[in-house]
Amino acid sequence: MRICAAQIRATKGDIKNNVAKHLKFIKAAAQHAVDFIIFPELSLTGYEPDLAKELAFTESDQSLKVFQILSNQHSLYIAIGLPIGTADLPRISMMVFHPMSTPRIYSKTFLHPDEEIFFSTGTNDFRVMDLALVKVAPAICYELSVTHHASTVAKQGADLYLVSVAKSQAGVGLARDTLTNIASNHGMSVVMSNCVGETAEFIAAGQSAVWSNEGKLLGQLGDSVEGMIVLDMDTMSVRQIPIVL
């Protein structure tokens, strides 16, 4: 199985253009025989907490149907970042489109304290996706720093820790150390997707990366470029794919 982290620069609140960029990345991933592509945290709207309630999607939003169509066409799992509306505050969510099946939603269960005035926590128990011979566990940004999160999915037999983030230069440095430990301590490979460019609160620093299940950093992207990094789970090899936009 080939797992791809997409590193994109989202346009603040511009869902139409952000969706179009996602589609270009997805089609490029399909051309390179990728099986699963993950985008950064809140990738459809950009990491804009103060706009999240206004821009929130419903779980059955028809504007997202295009992702299911591409998932079906290319037999490709697609994980996008978006706010999902609730009766209260929206949730920071990852919607995973499965080929010829119903999408599944994972919502961030551990919020950073700064996010608590803008978002509500996820209440679902969805942790591990059993995909053929690979068990994949999703995590969203701050959750990787909560030791209970990684240890829980490891006990459930996860082979791959799939992390969607929006992090600054300092945040990426801390995440790199944490994810190295998670990989080596729990025997899980790790794929992290970060964004680049300006967000509401910081400059996102990219460096989307891949670790082996022994904690070895296998490769990472730069801190300002858009592109993709792909892990082949069968050979534990990594390659980078530039994107022409």
C-alpha positions as CSV (number, residue, x, y, z in Angstrom):
1,M,0.0,0.0,0.0
2,R,1.3,3.5,-0.9
3,I,0.4,6.3,1.5
4,C,0.7,9.9,0.5
5,A,0.9,13.1,2.5
6,A,-0.2,16.1,0.6
7,Q,1.4,19.4,1.6
8,I,-0.7,22.4,0.4
9,R,-1.1,26.1,0.8
10,A,-4.8,26.7,1.5
11,T,-6.4,30.1,0.6
12,K,-8.1,31.5,3.7
13,G,-11.8,30.6,3.6
14,D,-11.9,30.1,-0.1
15,I,-13.5,26.7,-0.3
16,K,-14.0,26.7,-4.1
17,N,-10.3,27.2,-4.8
18,N,-9.1,24.9,-2.0
19,V,-11.3,22.1,-3.4
20,A,-9.9,22.7,-6.9
21,K,-6.4,22.4,-5.5
22,H,-7.3,19.2,-3.6
23,L,-8.6,17.7,-6.9
24,K,-5.3,18.4,-8.6
25,F,-3.4,16.6,-5.9
26,I,-5.7,13.7,-5.8
27,K,-5.5,13.2,-9.6
28,A,-1.7,13.4,-9.4
29,A,-1.7,10.8,-6.6
30,A,-3.8,8.5,-8.7
31,Q,-1.3,8.8,-11.6
32,H,1.4,7.6,-9.3
33,A,-0.6,4.6,-8.1
34,V,-1.1,6.0,-4.6
35,D,-3.7,4.1,-2.5
36,F,-4.3,6.6,0.3
37,I,-3.8,10.4,0.3
38,I,-4.1,12.6,3.4
39,F,-4.4,16.4,3.5
40,P,-3.5,18.8,6.4
41,E,-5.7,19.8,9.3
42,L,-8.7,21.9,8.1
43,S,-7.3,21.7,4.6
44,L,-10.6,22.7,2.8
45,T,-10.9,26.0,4.7
46,G,-7.4,26.7,5.9
47,Y,-6.6,26.7,9.6
48,E,-8.9,29.6,10.4
49,P,-10.6,28.9,13.8
50,D,-12.5,32.2,13.8
51,L,-14.1,31.3,10.5
52,A,-14.8,27.6,11.2
53,K,-18.4,28.0,12.4
54,E,-19.3,30.1,9.4
55,L,-17.6,27.7,6.9
56,A,-18.6,24.4,8.6
57,F,-19.8,21.5,6.5
58,T,-22.5,18.9,7.2
59,E,-21.7,15.2,7.2
60,S,-23.7,14.7,4.0
61,D,-22.7,17.9,2.3
62,Q,-23.3,17.5,-1.4
63,S,-20.3,19.8,-2.3
64,L,-18.1,16.9,-1.0
65,K,-19.5,14.4,-3.5
66,V,-16.7,15.0,-5.9
67,F,-14.3,13.4,-3.5
68,Q,-16.3,10.2,-3.4
69,I,-16.5,10.1,-7.2
70,L,-12.7,10.3,-7.4
71,S,-12.3,7.8,-4.6
72,N,-14.5,5.4,-6.6
73,Q,-12.8,6.1,-9.9
74,H,-9.3,5.6,-8.7
75,S,-9.8,3.0,-5.9
76,L,-8.2,5.7,-3.7
77,Y,-8.7,6.5,0.0
78,I,-8.9,10.3,0.5
79,A,-8.7,12.0,3.8
80,I,-9.5,15.7,3.9
81,G,-9.5,18.2,6.7
82,L,-12.6,20.2,7.4
83,P,-14.9,21.7,10.1
84,I,-18.1,19.7,10.7
85,G,-21.0,21.7,12.1
86,T,-22.9,20.7,15.3
87,A,-25.7,22.3,17.2
88,D,-22.9,24.0,19.3
89,L,-19.4,24.6,18.0
90,P,-18.0,22.8,14.9
91,R,-15.6,19.9,15.2
92,I,-12.1,19.7,13.6
93,S,-12.6,16.6,11.5
94,M,-11.0,14.3,9.0
95,M,-13.4,12.9,6.4
96,V,-12.1,9.7,4.9
97,F,-13.6,8.7,1.6
98,H,-13.5,4.9,0.9
99,P,-13.8,3.5,-2.6
100,M,-17.3,2.3,-3.3
101,S,-18.3,2.8,0.3
102,T,-19.6,5.3,2.8
103,P,-17.2,8.0,4.0
104,R,-16.1,7.8,7.6
105,I,-15.4,10.8,9.9
106,Y,-12.9,11.1,12.6
107,S,-13.2,14.3,14.8
108,K,-10.4,15.6,17.0
109,T,-10.9,14.3,20.5
110,F,-8.2,16.3,22.2
111,L,-8.2,20.0,21.5
112,H,-5.4,22.4,22.1
113,P,-6.5,24.9,24.9
114,D,-6.5,27.7,22.3
115,E,-9.0,25.9,20.2
116,E,-11.6,25.3,22.9
117,I,-13.4,28.6,22.3
118,F,-13.9,27.8,18.6
119,F,-14.4,24.0,18.5
120,S,-16.1,21.1,20.3
121,T,-14.4,17.8,20.8
122,G,-15.2,14.7,18.8
123,T,-17.3,12.0,20.5
124,N,-16.9,9.1,18.1
125,D,-14.9,6.0,19.0
126,F,-13.5,5.6,15.5
127,R,-9.8,5.0,15.8
128,V,-8.4,2.3,13.5
129,M,-9.3,1.6,9.9
130,D,-8.6,-1.9,8.8
131,L,-7.5,-1.6,5.1
132,A,-6.6,-4.9,3.7
133,L,-3.3,-5.8,5.4
134,V,-2.8,-2.4,6.9
135,K,-4.5,-1.0,10.0
136,V,-4.5,2.8,9.9
137,A,-5.0,5.1,12.9
138,P,-5.9,8.8,12.3
139,A,-4.7,11.6,14.5
140,I,-5.2,15.4,14.2
141,C,-2.4,17.8,15.3
142,Y,-2.5,18.3,19.1
143,E,-3.6,14.7,19.6
144,L,-0.1,13.4,18.8
145,S,1.2,15.1,22.0
146,V,-1.4,13.3,24.1
147,T,0.3,10.0,24.9
148,H,-3.0,8.2,25.6
149,H,-4.0,8.7,21.9
150,A,-1.1,6.9,20.3
151,S,-1.0,4.2,23.0
152,T,-4.7,3.5,22.5
153,V,-4.5,2.9,18.8
154,A,-1.3,0.9,19.2
155,K,-3.1,-1.5,21.5
156,Q,-5.8,-1.8,18.8
157,G,-3.1,-3.1,16.4
158,A,-2.5,0.0,14.3
159,D,0.4,-0.4,11.7
160,L,0.3,3.2,10.6
161,Y,-0.2,6.5,12.5
162,L,-1.7,8.9,10.0
163,V,-1.3,12.5,11.2
164,S,-3.0,15.6,9.8
165,V,-1.6,18.9,11.3
166,A,-1.3,22.7,10.9
167,K,2.0,23.6,12.6
168,S,4.5,26.4,12.7
169,Q,8.2,26.0,12.5
170,A,8.5,25.5,16.3
171,G,5.5,23.2,16.3
172,V,7.0,21.0,13.5
173,G,10.2,20.6,15.5
174,L,8.3,19.4,18.5
175,A,6.1,17.1,16.4
176,R,9.1,15.6,14.8
177,D,10.6,14.5,18.1
178,T,7.2,13.3,19.4
179,L,6.5,11.3,16.2
180,T,9.9,9.7,16.2
181,N,9.2,8.4,19.7
182,I,5.7,7.2,18.8
183,A,7.0,5.3,15.9
184,S,9.8,3.6,17.8
185,N,7.9,3.0,21.1
186,H,4.8,1.6,19.4
187,G,6.2,0.0,16.3
188,M,4.0,2.1,14.0
189,S,5.0,3.7,10.8
190,V,4.0,7.4,10.7
191,V,2.9,9.7,7.9
192,M,2.4,13.4,8.8
193,S,0.8,16.0,6.5
194,N,1.3,19.7,7.3
195,C,0.3,22.8,5.4
196,V,2.5,25.8,4.3
197,G,1.9,29.5,4.2
198,E,0.0,32.0,6.4
199,T,-2.8,30.9,8.7
200,A,-4.9,33.0,11.1
201,E,-2.3,32.6,13.9
202,F,1.1,31.6,12.4
203,I,3.1,30.7,9.3
204,A,2.7,27.0,8.6
205,A,6.1,25.4,8.1
206,G,5.4,22.3,6.0
207,Q,8.1,19.6,6.4
208,S,5.5,16.8,5.9
209,A,7.3,13.6,6.7
210,V,7.4,9.9,7.0
211,W,8.9,7.6,9.7
212,S,9.6,3.9,9.7
213,N,8.1,1.7,12.4
214,E,11.5,1.8,14.1
215,G,11.4,5.6,14.4
216,K,13.7,6.4,11.5
217,L,12.9,9.5,9.5
218,L,12.7,8.3,6.0
219,G,12.0,11.6,4.3
220,Q,10.4,15.0,4.4
221,L,9.3,17.9,2.2
222,G,10.6,21.5,2.5
223,D,9.2,24.2,4.7
224,S,7.5,26.3,2.0
225,V,6.9,24.1,-1.0
226,E,3.7,22.4,-2.1
227,G,4.0,18.7,-3.0
228,M,3.5,15.1,-1.9
229,I,5.6,12.5,-0.1
230,V,4.8,8.9,-0.6
231,L,5.5,5.9,1.6
232,D,5.4,2.4,0.1
233,M,4.4,0.2,3.0
234,D,5.6,-2.9,1.3
235,T,9.2,-1.8,0.7
236,M,9.4,1.0,3.3
237,S,10.7,3.3,0.6
238,V,9.8,7.0,0.2
239,R,9.6,9.3,-2.8
240,Q,8.6,12.9,-3.3
241,I,6.2,14.1,-6.0
242,P,6.3,17.7,-7.1
243,I,3.1,19.4,-8.1
244,V,2.7,21.9,-10.9
245,L,-0.1,24.3,-10.0
